[in-house]
Amino acid sequence: MQQNQLFEYAVIRIVPRVEREEFINAGVVLYCAKQRFLKALFEVNHERLSTFCGRIEIPEVTENLLAFERICKGGEGAGPIGKLDAASRFRWLTATRSTVVQCSKVHPGFCVDAEEALIRLYGQLVL
């Protein structure tokens, strides 16, 4: 029988006007140390974003979200942050910031399969 493993996750949000603190959930980033898992899932819903904030630069937001993906994978293509260990990359991604793409507070959970937990959370919190 497989044991539940502790994981941490945060919701990736698009905040078009930071001063108003209004946001749309766009993705989830999940880290599980025991499973050596760090991954982000996201969706850029162009219609929803345009309705929410007509002046948002969707290509720029998309590139910022793709950077989340690259940093999760790590390595040379992810810049200096990508060279850090997975825990440090997760902490960097989920650090508090005042930008158009930002994360919620980090939440804990338990899972047998981190990939499955990520997909479940993505379905519940984003779709």
Steps between C-alpha positions, in 0.01 A plus 500: 500500500634842404516767766371851474773757446494863607477749216471877476317698237403853406248638256651705217298817451480768236456839662451754217477801733707426807367801689144360481604150616254335259621179341422197287635158592716387209691200631645297784861431598562191715813378681546160666849444643464124558396444137753751364212673325467864402259593225259774396183467295335810360256623239482842337131553429518788251125569499473502878808723540381745235160524668657543844752762387492614138841669517704200611795389288412132453828404325699648790287316758542177302878542495503556877300180551735310269785621721329323793508180297870541409599575859312191623695285253825668598827489311682741271188617311349632822764761575677536835193395701481177300838396638368491858363184663126429461405626848675833441340535157155439653565757773617753240192442282261537793666800665272797558522754219304787350495398136235406245579128551520401866420209732263445787637402836647151513265224617590146615340171412563126483504278194614164370567638150610864466410519129148381579470754784611781267241406238227476765585840651523656154151370419357627829669840516551610140262331257 
